Amino acid sequence: MHWLSILGIGLAANLDNLGIGVSFGARSKKIPFSSNLIIAVISMIAAYISITLGSIIAQYIPSDLANWGGGIMIIMIGLWSIISDLKNRSERHNNTSSNEITDLLQHPDKADRDGNNILSRKESITLGIALALNCLAGGFGAGVTGLSPLATTVSIGVCSLISIDLGVRVGEQIAKTWIGKWSNRLGGILLVCIGLYEILV
């Protein structure tokens, strides 16, 4: 079992979550544990479904081809994340937004609809769904390469809980550094590295 890849997928899928936590922490907004847990559970559900689907498909193709195919897919997802980040930064510079989901990820404070500076359980569902989209494609690629659906799902859930909580706690400091500003691009680079690892190892 490729534990390094499992941990890497968990981290890559949740760098956006770290950015969200940073955004909330920098604005003195709170994300209670119950809301954080809801976000993690939604991500885990999305990840498990996509990983399992990838695992089922992998059973019908040769193992070497599955490893190559899954690795290439993860690399492509990583490259897409990097390109999307560049595109989104251009859209933000021009004060445009492609849709509600990307607008929510770019401006996570909008998830706090009642403006009380606390992300309620109900408000966390919308944000959780937006963040879970990051787990679908990467999870499918992980499933094709043969990573354990259960272990990878747990990795994604635990990393989600930790990254959001960590982001909120040190948001004011991290928001001023390259970590908060480049989380999407870092996630894409990490996925490319995982894909190369799956192909070569």
N, C-alpha and C positions, 0 to 999 in steps of 0.2 A: 504494500500500500504506500503510495507516494504522499507521506505526511507533509512534506515540504510544499507540495502543490496544493494539498487540502488547506493548509494554513494560509498559503498565498492567495487562494481564491477567496477565503474568508476576509482577508485584509483588503484585497482589491475591490471586493463587492461593497465594502463599507467605508471607503475613503470619502465618498460623498456624505455619509453619515457623520464623519468627523467634521466635515465642512459645515454641515447643518448645525451640529452642536456648537461649533465655534461661533457661527452666526447668532445663535440664540444667546450664548454666554456673553458675547461682546455687547449685546443689547440688554443685558441683565434680565433676560427672559428665562423661565424655568421649564424644564421637562421632567416631570415627576417620574418615578420608577415605573409606575403602572402604564404611563403613556409610552415610555421607552420600551417596555416589555411588549406592548401591542405592536410597535413598529418592528421589533425583532421577530415576533411571531409571524407577521405578515410576510416579511422577507424570507423566513424559513419555509413557509408554505409554498411561496413562489419558487424558491430554490429547489425544494424537494421534488416538486412536480416536474420542473425542467430537467433536473439531473436524472430522475427516474426515466423520463421519456428518452433522454440521450442514452441511458444504459440499455433500454429495450432495443433501440435501433442498433446499438453496437453489437448486439447478439447475432445480427444477421449479416455482418460484414467481417472480413478477416481482422484479427487482432492488430496486426501491423498497420493495416489500412485505417483502422479505427483510431489508433494512437496518432498516426500522422494527420488524419482528418480532424480529430478533436483538437490537436495542437495547433494546426493551421487556423481552425475556427476561433480558438482563444486569441491567437495573434491578431486575426482580423478584427475581433471585437475590441482588443486593446487599441489598435490603430484607429478604429472608428471612434473610440472614446476620446483619443487625442484630437482627431479632426473635429469632432463635435464640440470639444472644449474651445478650440480655436474659433469655430464658427459662432458659438454662443457668446464669446467675448466680443466678437465683431458686432453681433446683434445688440449686445448691451451697450456698446459704444455708440451705436446708432439709435439707441432707445427703442429697440423693437424686440418682440418675443414671439417665438414660433407657435407656441400653444400653451394651454393652462398648466400642463405638467412641467414643462421646462421653465415657465414663469415661476412656479412654486419652488422649484429647485434653485433657481437663481435668486429668489427673494423668499426664503423660508419663513421669515417673520409674518408673511401673509397667512400662514397656516393658523396663527393665533387670531382667529376671526373676531373674537369678542374683545380683543385688545387688553386683556387683564394681565398680560405678561406671563401667563402660565399655559402651556400646551395641554389642554384637557384630553381625556381618553377619546372623546368623539373627534376632536380636531386631529389627533394623532393618526386616525385611520386614513384620512386623505393623504397625509404626509407619508405614512407607511406604504401606501399603494404606489406613490410616486417613486419612493426609494427602492421598492421591490422590483421595479422594472430593470434595475441594474443587475439583479440576480438571475433573470430569466435566460438571457443569451449566454452569459458566462457559465451558468449552471448546466445548460444543455451541452456545451462544449466539454465541461468537466465529466459529464455522464458518458459521453462518447469515448473519452480517453480511459474510462474504466475506474474513475475515482468513486469511492464509497458514497452513495447518496446520503446515508445517515450521518457519517462522519463529516462530510462536506457541509451538510445542512446545519449540524451543530456548530461547526466552525463559523459559519456565516452568522448564526444567531448570537453566539457569544461575542464575536467581534462587533456586531451591531450594538449590543448592550454597552460594551466597553467604550467603543469609539464615540458614541453620542454622549455618554456620561463624562468621558474625558474631555471632549470638546467643550461641553458646557462649563465644566469646572475651570478650565484654563483658557476659555474663549477670548478674554480680553487680551491676553498675552499672545496667543497663537494667531489671532486675527491679523496681527501686525507682521507676521513672518510669512515665509514662502510656503509653509505647510498649508495654511488656510487658503492661500491664493491659488495654489496649484494642485489641489487635491484630485481633481478630475484627470489632469494630465499624468499625475503620478500613478493613479489607478490604471490608466491605459498602458503606461510603461511596464508596470508590474505584471499585467496580463500578458504582454508580449513576451516577457521573460519566462513566465510560467509556460506559455505555449512552446517556446523554444526548448525548455527543459523537458516537456512531455515528448517532444519529437526526438530529442537527442539521447535521452536516458532510457 
